[in-house]
Amino acid sequence: MSDRVINKTHDLIVNNDMAIIDFLADLEDRSPIRILHRYLTKQKNLRSCIVCHHKKEKLITIVLSNDPFELNALGNVLTLFYAPSENIDKIMRYFADWLSIIDYSEKPKRAAVRELVNLLIACKDKIERQNVQTDFMG
């Protein structure tokens, strides 16, 4: 699999942890990097998902470490999905559609997708609340 895969709704970087860190380092909100550093230095095999809305760049990033989807090779542990924040509904549908593809016997993968969709829903709700507050305040 190549390092970068482009889809209509999002882009994906796999098999290149350094490219993912470089991409995240170029964003104003460094919280995903801080979270990764905090947890991966303690426990490299930790399976996690970080969903972040980058307001300045108008991006949604989804960082997976040790994902159960087997997208990585060559000792890489990070996977990055990113897309314009206006595509959040499309991204949620994209991942929700995975549930129809993943066999029911693959419980860890199905659980990971459900949790990822829930994180995206929470992110969308937070964005909408912020937009309502901004509109209300003028």
N, C-alpha and C positions, 0 to 999 in steps of 0.2 A: 504494500500500500504506500502511496506517495505521502509526503509530509503534509501537503495541503490539498484539501478536497473542497470544491466550490459547489454549492447547491443553490437553488433559487431562493431559499429562505435564509440560509446561513452559510458561513464558512467553517471549516474544520481543520485543525492542525493536530496531527498525531505523529508518533515516531520521531519527535524532536522536542524533547523537554526544554532545551535551551531556546528554541524559537518561541515556545509558549511563554517562557519567563521574559524574554525580550519584548514580546508583544504586550504583555501585561505591564511591563516597566514603562512603556511609552504612554500609558493611560494615566490621567490625573489621579484617579482613585486607586491607591496602592493596597487597599485592604485585601484583595485576593492573594497578593504576594505575601503580605504579613501573615495571613492565615495559613497559607501553604508552608511557609517557613516554620511557624510555630509548631504545627502538627507533624510535618514530615521529618523534621530534625529529631523529634522524639520517637516516631514510629513510622519508618519508611513504608511499611506494608499497609498503612491505614487506608481504608477505602472511604472516599469522601466526595462530596459534590458542593461546589460553591457557585451560587448564582448571584450575579452582581449587575446592577444598573449603573452605568457610567453616564452621569448626566451631561457632563461637558461634551463628551464624544457622541452622545446619543446612541450608546451601544448596550446590548445585553451580552454578558459573557457567562459561559457555563464551563467551569473547570472541574474536570473529574480526575481524581487520583486513584490509581489501581482499579479502573472501571471494570465491571463484570462483563462488558460487551466484547472484550478481546480485540479491541481496535489497535492496540499498541504491540510493538515488537521491539527487538534489539535492546531490551532492558529499560525502555522508557516507561514512565509511570503516569505521565500527564496527558490529558486529552483536553482540547479547547474547542468549544463551539462558540461562535460569536456572530452577532447580527445586529442590524439597526433596531433600536428599541421599538420602533413602530411595527416591527414584524413579530412582536411577542405572541400574538394570537396564532400566527402561522407556526411559530416554533413550538408552542404548546401542542398544536394539532400534529405536527411532525412527530414529536415524541409519543403522543397518545396513540398515533397510528402504529408505533412499534409494538404496542400490546397485542394488536391483531396478527403480528408477524411472529412474535416470540412464543414458542411452544409453552403450554401450561406446565410442563415438567421442569422448565428452567426457572424455578422459583426465585433465585437470587437476581436474575436479570429482570424479571417482571416486577419484583419489589423495587429494584433500583429505578426503573422507568416510572413507576407510580410515584415514588418519592421525588423524582426529578420534576414531574408534572406538577406535583403539589408545591414545590419550591418556586416554579415559574408562576403558578397562580398567586402565591403570596407576593412575589415580586411585582406582578401586574397590579394587584390590589394596592400595594404601597405606592406605585407610580401614579395610579388614578387618584389616591387620596392626596398626594402632593399636588397634583394638577388642580384638584378641586380647591384646595387651600389657597393655591396661588391665584386662581380665578376669583375666589371670594375676596381675597385681600386687595385685588385690583392690580 
